[in-house]
């Protein structure tokens, strides 16, 4: 049996090796390494895929969030609401720009931001909401957009984990993750559903003026070379990474479908187990399963991880500590116990290998050993 990885990037590469190798070599031969034709072509192809007016490629997903916020002219002290159960980058850029991160709890089923908690957190200083489409499915965007319209707020979708997911509104309209708010931001980190072989990211918007400003900010604030109209940053997707992404984009829907198949296999194997809660697939959003994340109740998670590791099965904890209890984000506004769902998730979640390249032998091996642990008297009495 092939060695099990959390994400088997080598097998994915092997499937399209000739395309990737040719794309890299062709780009090298052009010597157009920065903002070359591959970047412009990828931008257009991603716009077509997402059905969005503007894609602005950039250096990574964190930069995407930062540049988007810079383009909105948010001022120090302005409040931005996001979830406490997410990767740190979401709040990191808010703090770096001297804005005020306002953290709220999440929905216990989808793990995405709780819209009722958003409403409670709004103050006269609130300027934006950053919903995170966590683990591969969209937050409740219909309600979030309604709240934003009611209070005149920007919406910046963090879709680093959900590119390709689709959200269905109550009127039947279907939109891709990242195309519904003021901005969408994504990452092309190698392990993402659409990943390159280094760092990369992109910003999406349907607003032409915001697109112009965002593109300028990402390029040192210049619209014309050496003429700087804004304070900007240096955040560019390099041409080799764009060439790789162009090869992988046509396969994205297939990759996401295979991820769903893996998740359904896991669900069928684990669905009847006591003390194990399988991932929710929300009725309004498809799920592209960037991660397959279970909740363990009354089970010794570390003992399970150790047992799986002994069987050469990797497992990860996303995330062990909520943002409101991280040292860097300690704040008198937040106390332990304040966000019960988030804190419970941090104690319970475990993510199993998730990749479009997992084969039946590997899946049977993973599920067999997961269930073997639960039936061998290793369950804690907590």
Secondary structure, DSSP 8 states (H G I E B T S, - for coil): -----SS-HHHHHHHTHHHHHHHHHHHHHHT--BS-HHHHHHHHHHHHHHT-SEEEEES-HHHHHHHHHHHTT--TT-EEEEESSS-THHHHHHHHTT-EEEEE-B-TTT-SB-HHHHHHH--TTEEEEE-B-GGGB---HHHHHHHHHHHT-EEEEE-TT-TT-EEE-TTS-EEETTSSSSEEEEE--TTSSS--SS--EEEEES-HHHHHHHHHHTBTTEEETTEE-S---B---BHHHHHHHHHHHTTHHHHHHHHHHHHHHHHHHHTT-TTEE-----TTB-B--SSEEEEESSS-HHHHHHHHHHTT--EE-TTSS-GGGSGGG--TT--TTSSHHHHHHHHHEEEE---TT--HHHHHHHHHHHHHHHTTT-----
